[in-house]
Amino acid sequence: MDNDNSESGLMCLWGNLKDHPKCLHGPTLLFGRSIKGEVKKFYACSHLREPGKCPTIKNKKNNVLPFYDHRKLYLRFSNLLSNSQNNRNYCHSCNELFTSSEIVKHKDHDVQKCLTNHQMSHPTEFLKPLSNNKEEAQYFFTENTTKNIAEILCKLGAKYILCIGVPRLYEYISHNFGDKMTCFLLDIDARFHQFFGPLNYAWYNLFNNHFFNPEAKTLFKDFLTQENGRDMYIVCDPPFGGRVEPISQTIKSITDNHKKWNNIKVADDELKTLFIFPYFMESIIKKKSNPPGIVGGISNLEMTDFKVEYQNHATFQEQSNLAKKTSPVRLFTNIELSLINLKNIIGYKYCSVCSRWVLEENNHCDKCGKCTSKDGRQFTHCDLCERCVKHTWEHCETCRRCASKIHDCSQRPKIVENSLQCHTKGLIDKDCSESEAFISRKRIVNRHGGVVKKKRKKKKD
């Protein structure tokens, strides 16, 4: 089975990952590209998306990963934690904790000295975020976003949280809701071996559901089968530039295993998912996330109005000036939207007609039968277009659609094939509910590599 991407002409070819060749980062993914009517197939690293970057793909002999004795490293962490603050140091060059007596080994390195108790238990607050967008660029939640997601989970009655790529949420819940919720972190960042124990963290590749340490699979299963899998949730913050299809397949695999291992037959006990993605990629989640014939994964998720913000991202961060654009990243879920309680979070209101919490600016449209805004700004209904549009737009008789007041009528909508927004051949742009969102998508610098290929100048230190 295949699933194509209209932007790149690339197809994901599905099969059993166990049969695929492996690289340093686990099973490779099989892709295809149509060339002169024929599909040229090739395997590619699931983690390093830039061609030729994976050392195993370039040289099959170069297939050795760094070895991490997780238990030994966590024992070292525990010993350092019992020592005085002056004896705790971290080398950013070597990515390791060390005592002050070992400082000679780290001469001329980038060293952070005298780690506090808080820093030791919250490494995301001092570790330098990985910054290669084609590999594993990191953006950490703001304090408010972290706190609010934890509160949402608490109100839902969650007891066990599988954190995929959300280390800051893992830290916050572990230290503020430890008496109510237990977390297990899956993350591609191997530096966490230094700080989190093997019962709570596993080095993991989301794109091929690969555990780098085979022993971690058993611990992962033990976590998913606690209390027969009841009150268990996934919170996943994936790379926005990665292919959605393998992510969806991984979520489906985890969900299926949760059912099988716990012998779950009642829908209420199924694994609940909170998935974080930009609102303008909703149609990709809904219509292109799974290969034909495969049900599950993330295609059944619905978008909430809850905005997710990042402290170290120029676009997706909090804005002190409300006139500025705010983060387009939203929370998607398979939980009934009426249960996502945003009551005590500033900027949201309850719509009694929709029976859910929405952004304060999101007004209910009686003609559409729902709160229609997706980007946080007010929308108004156009009777001619038969849909809601941005309130700053006007209907243009020449273009036969709503558009910005100042626009070029010569740029009329064309018939598009395999539209990224609607994925329907022959649809006119003006009829695509996400056409205006596509413009925003083009302007936004993508997180974790590659949705937008426009290069920006590097800032000088």
Secondary structure, 3 states (H helix, E strand, C coil): CEEEECCCCEEEECCCHHHCCEECCEECEEEEEEECCEEEEEEECCCCCCCCCCHHHHCCCCCCCCCCCHHHHHHHHHHHHHCCHHHCEEECCCCEEECHHHHHHHCCCCEEECCCHHHHHCHHHCCCCCCCCCCCCCCCECHHHHHHHHHHHHHHCCCEEEEECCHHHHHHHHHHCCCCCEEEEEECCHHHHHCCCCCCEEEEECCCCEECCCHHHHHHHHHHCHHHHCCEEEEECCCCCCCHHHHHHHHHHHHHHHHHHHCCCCHHHCCEEEEEEEHHHHHHHHHHCCCCCCCCCCCCCEEEEEECCECCCCCCCCCCCCCCCCCCEEEEECCCHHHCCCCCCCCEEEECCCCEEEECCCCEECCCCEECCCCCCCEEEECCCCEEEECCEEEECCCCEEEECCCCCCCCCCEECCCCCCCCCCEEHHHCCCHHHHHHHHHCCCCCCCCCCCCCCCCCC
